[in-house]
Amino acid sequence: AVLGMRQAFIRTRALKDSTEAALAARNLAIRDEDAIKAAQSRAQNLMNKAVEVAFDSAPHFADANPSSSVGLQGEFLQRWDDLPEDDDALADELEEVKKKIGTSSADMGSITVFNENATKISALEKSVSEFENNAQNQADDLASRRAAWEPKVNEMAIHVSKKFGEYFTAFNCSGEVGLKTCSNIKDYALEIRVKWRSSEELHVLAVGGRDSGGERSVATMVYLIALQDINPCPFRVVDEINQAMDPTNEKRIFECITRAVASQASKTQYFLITPKLLPDLHYSTQTSMHFIYNGPYMQPAGMFALDVSAKSGGDRSHAISPDESDEA
């Protein structure tokens, strides 16, 4: 809508510029026309003066020409007084008026162009007004939608911030989540603010290079855990989130996940994939461990059957796999 308004404004400006010359020509034609009328008026006044002189010199003239008795009044009388007394001067003035008329570039075509441009300007001004009204209507609609949407998002941010702060206290740190509002909706954002040490102030995570890789991992994981209550789903997969963490923070993150799973009514499943697992972790009854083995010394799957194990006397190191027996 704004682009359309700008284009309409440019076209309007161009038309106005192009019509200024036509308007000036029209004004010149009007002035020339006024000059002609003035000259005609002066000529008429001279005739009227001659009639008056005739009345004075010949009393019977009025009786012979009763319809020729015309008096001078108002504007005509003023124009008569402005005329030069000398006939030659009057003739020169009349000739000057004729020259102006002859050199004037104004014609009916200029007036036609002026009228056409005036019509186009009026139409463009109407279009601009419609664009402005449309833009205002859209702005009002956006404001109405934002008034209904923003409080709900802010309420969710407050809930996430509360959970984030609770989990963050396990790390002896402070943290919060806040909604960043801007005039443009696309610039809205949830800001994670953390304080790792008592001597620091809360700051936005990962801004200015103040946070280490391990600190960013801890804050990110705690934030994801805090989001779980407002974004339920059947299961979640977390891959190697403990990378770059020290053992203390890794243990605390695991405890946060355990607390989050235990507190959820939806019983969301978590799959935590990691190449290493710390000893002495607290596992709830809802926790299951799956160890994935792989390597050149792995026994085939068939060797884990109970009957094969019994035949080999429990010693699987010398067992022959079904594949090897087939090859033999």
C-alpha positions in Angstrom: 0.0 0.0 0.0 2.9 2.4 0.9 4.6 1.7 -2.5 1.3 2.4 -4.3 1.0 5.7 -2.4 4.5 6.7 -3.4 3.9 5.9 -7.1 0.7 7.9 -7.1 2.4 10.8 -5.4 5.2 10.8 -8.1 2.7 10.7 -10.9 0.7 13.5 -9.3 3.9 15.6 -8.9 4.8 15.1 -12.5 1.4 16.1 -13.7 1.4 19.2 -11.6 4.8 20.2 -13.0 3.6 19.7 -16.6 0.4 21.7 -16.0 2.2 24.7 -14.5 3.2 25.9 -18.0 -0.3 25.4 -19.3 -1.7 27.3 -16.3 0.8 30.2 -16.9 -0.2 30.3 -20.6 -3.8 30.3 -19.6 -3.3 33.2 -17.2 -1.5 35.1 -20.0 -4.4 34.5 -22.3 -6.8 35.8 -19.7 -4.8 38.9 -19.2 -4.7 39.5 -23.0 -8.4 39.0 -23.1 -8.8 41.5 -20.4 -6.6 43.9 -22.3 -8.8 43.5 -25.4 -11.9 44.0 -23.4 -10.4 47.1 -21.8 -9.5 48.5 -25.3 -13.0 47.8 -26.5 -14.4 49.4 -23.4 -12.3 52.5 -24.0 -13.4 52.6 -27.7 -17.0 52.3 -26.5 -16.3 55.1 -24.0 -14.9 57.3 -26.7 -18.1 56.7 -28.7 -20.2 57.5 -25.7 -18.2 60.7 -25.1 -18.7 61.7 -28.7 -22.4 61.1 -28.2 -22.4 63.3 -25.2 -20.5 66.0 -27.1 -23.1 65.7 -29.8 -25.8 66.1 -27.3 -24.2 69.4 -26.0 -23.6 70.8 -29.5 -26.8 69.6 -31.1 -29.8 69.6 -28.7 -32.0 67.9 -31.3 -29.5 65.0 -31.7 -31.2 63.1 -28.8 -34.6 63.4 -30.4 -33.2 62.0 -33.6 -31.3 59.1 -31.9 -33.1 58.3 -28.6 -31.5 54.8 -28.3 -27.9 56.2 -28.4 -28.0 57.9 -25.1 -25.6 55.8 -22.9 -24.1 57.1 -19.7 -20.7 56.2 -18.2 -20.8 54.8 -14.6 -18.6 52.9 -12.1 -15.8 50.8 -13.7 -16.4 52.2 -17.2 -16.0 55.7 -15.9 -12.7 54.8 -14.2 -11.3 53.2 -17.3 -12.3 56.3 -19.3 -10.4 58.5 -16.9 -7.3 56.3 -17.2 -7.2 56.7 -21.0 -4.6 59.1 -22.5 -6.0 62.4 -23.7 -3.9 62.4 -26.9 -5.2 60.4 -29.9 -1.8 59.3 -30.9 -1.1 57.9 -27.4 -4.4 56.1 -27.5 -3.5 54.6 -30.9 -0.1 53.5 -29.6 -1.7 51.8 -26.6 -4.1 50.0 -28.9 -1.2 48.8 -31.1 0.6 47.6 -28.1 -2.4 45.5 -27.1 -2.6 44.0 -30.6 1.2 43.0 -30.4 0.6 41.3 -27.1 -2.2 39.3 -28.6 -0.1 38.4 -31.6 2.9 37.2 -29.6 0.8 35.2 -27.1 1.4 31.4 -27.1 -1.8 30.7 -25.4 -4.6 29.1 -27.3 -7.5 26.8 -26.8 -5.2 23.8 -27.0 -3.3 25.0 -23.9 -6.6 25.4 -22.0 -7.6 21.9 -23.1 -4.3 20.4 -21.9 -4.8 22.3 -18.6 -8.3 20.9 -18.1 -7.1 17.4 -18.9 -4.2 17.6 -16.5 -6.5 19.0 -13.8 -8.8 16.0 -14.3 -5.9 13.6 -14.0 -4.6 15.4 -10.9 -8.1 15.1 -9.3 -8.2 11.4 -10.1 -4.7 10.7 -8.7 -5.5 12.7 -5.6 -8.6 10.5 -5.2 -6.4 7.4 -5.6 -3.9 8.7 -3.0 -6.8 9.3 -0.6 -8.0 5.8 -1.1 -4.5 4.3 -0.6 -4.2 6.4 2.6 -7.6 5.2 3.9 -6.6 1.6 3.0 -3.3 1.9 4.8 -5.0 3.3 7.9 -7.6 0.6 7.9 -4.8 -2.1 7.7 -2.9 -0.3 10.5 -6.1 -0.3 12.7 -6.6 -4.0 12.0 -3.0 -4.8 12.9 -3.3 -2.8 16.1 -6.5 -4.7 17.0 -4.9 -8.1 16.3 -1.8 -7.1 18.3 -3.9 -6.0 21.2 -5.5 -9.5 21.3 -2.3 -11.4 20.6 0.4 -9.7 22.6 -1.0 -10.2 26.1 -1.3 -14.0 25.5 2.3 -14.2 24.3 3.5 -12.1 27.2 1.6 -14.4 29.6 3.4 -17.4 28.1 6.7 -15.6 28.4 6.0 -15.0 32.1 5.3 -18.7 32.6 8.4 -19.8 30.8 10.5 -17.2 32.8 9.2 -18.6 36.1 10.1 -22.2 35.1 13.5 -21.1 33.7 14.3 -19.2 37.0 13.3 -22.2 39.1 15.5 -24.6 37.1 18.4 -22.1 37.0 18.6 -21.9 40.8 19.9 -25.5 40.7 23.1 -24.1 39.1 23.4 -21.4 41.8 22.7 -18.8 39.0 20.0 -16.4 38.1 18.0 -16.3 34.9 14.8 -15.1 33.3 13.0 -15.0 30.0 11.4 -11.8 28.7 9.3 -10.7 25.7 11.1 -8.1 23.5 8.5 -5.9 21.9 9.1 -3.6 18.9 7.1 -1.4 16.6 7.6 -4.1 13.9 6.2 -7.5 14.8 8.9 -9.3 12.9 11.4 -7.9 15.5 9.6 -9.5 18.4 11.7 -12.0 20.3 12.1 -14.0 23.5 15.3 -12.9 25.2 17.1 -15.2 27.6 18.8 -13.2 30.3 21.3 -14.9 32.6 23.7 -14.1 35.5 26.4 -16.8 36.2 28.1 -15.0 39.0 26.9 -12.9 41.9 29.2 -10.0 40.8 27.5 -9.8 37.3 24.3 -8.3 36.1 21.7 -10.0 34.1 22.6 -9.9 30.4 21.2 -11.4 27.2 22.6 -14.8 26.4 25.3 -15.0 23.7 25.5 -11.3 23.2 28.9 -9.7 23.3 30.8 -13.0 23.7 30.4 -13.0 27.5 29.2 -16.7 27.7 31.3 -19.8 27.2 30.2 -22.7 25.1 29.3 -24.7 28.2 27.3 -21.8 29.7 25.4 -21.4 26.4 24.6 -25.2 26.4 23.4 -25.1 30.0 21.1 -22.0 29.4 19.8 -23.4 26.1 18.9 -26.8 27.7 17.2 -25.2 30.7 15.2 -22.9 28.4 14.1 -26.0 26.4 13.0 -27.7 29.5 11.1 -24.6 30.7 9.2 -24.7 27.4 7.8 -28.1 27.8 4.7 -27.2 29.8 3.4 -24.9 27.1 4.3 -27.1 24.1 3.2 -30.7 24.9 4.2 -33.5 22.5 4.4 -37.3 22.8 8.2 -37.5 22.9 11.4 -35.4 22.6 14.9 -36.2 21.4 17.9 -34.5 22.8 21.2 -35.3 21.1 24.5 -34.8 22.9 23.3 -31.8 24.9 26.0 -32.5 27.5 28.8 -31.8 25.1 31.1 -28.9 26.3 29.6 -29.3 29.8 31.6 -30.0 32.9 30.5 -33.0 35.0 28.7 -30.8 37.6 26.5 -29.0 35.0 25.9 -32.3 33.1 24.6 -33.9 36.3 22.3 -30.9 37.0 20.9 -30.9 33.5 20.1 -34.5 33.8 18.3 -33.9 37.1 16.3 -31.0 35.5 15.1 -33.3 32.8 14.1 -35.9 35.3 12.2 -33.3 37.3 10.5 -32.0 34.2 9.4 -35.5 33.1 8.1 -36.4 36.5 6.1 -33.2 36.8 4.3 -33.4 33.5 0.8 -34.7 33.4 1.2 -35.7 29.7 4.1 -38.0 30.5 6.2 -36.9 27.6 9.0 -39.3 26.7 12.6 -38.0 26.5 15.3 -39.7 24.4 18.6 -38.4 25.6 21.4 -39.5 23.3 24.9 -39.2 24.6 28.3 -40.9 23.9 29.1 -40.9 27.7 27.1 -41.1 30.9 28.3 -39.9 34.3 28.4 -42.3 37.2 26.3 -41.8 40.3 23.4 -40.2 38.5 20.0 -40.4 40.1 17.5 -42.4 38.0 13.9 -42.5 38.7 11.7 -45.6 38.2 10.6 -44.0 34.9 14.1 -44.0 33.4 15.3 -46.7 31.1 18.9 -47.2 29.8 19.7 -48.5 26.3 23.4 -49.2 25.5 24.3 -49.4 21.8 27.3 -51.6 21.2 29.2 -51.7 17.9 32.7 -52.7 16.8 34.9 -55.4 15.2 34.6 -57.8 18.2 30.8 -57.7 18.4 29.2 -61.1 18.6 26.3 -61.7 16.2 22.8 -61.3 17.4 22.2 -65.0 17.4 24.8 -65.6 20.0 22.7 -63.8 22.6 20.0 -66.5 22.5 19.7 -68.5 25.7 20.0 -71.9 24.0 23.3 -71.0 22.3 24.7 -69.6 25.5 23.9 -72.8 27.4 25.6 -75.0 24.8 28.8 -73.0 24.9 28.9 -73.2 28.7 28.3 -69.5 29.1 31.5 -68.7 27.3 30.6 -66.6 24.2 34.2 -65.7 23.3 34.7 -69.0 21.4 31.2 -69.3 20.0 30.7 -69.6 16.2 28.1 -67.4 14.7 25.3 -68.8 12.5 26.9 -66.9 9.5 30.3 -68.6 10.2 28.7 -72.0 10.4 26.9 -71.5 7.1 30.2 -70.6 5.5 31.9 -73.7 6.9 
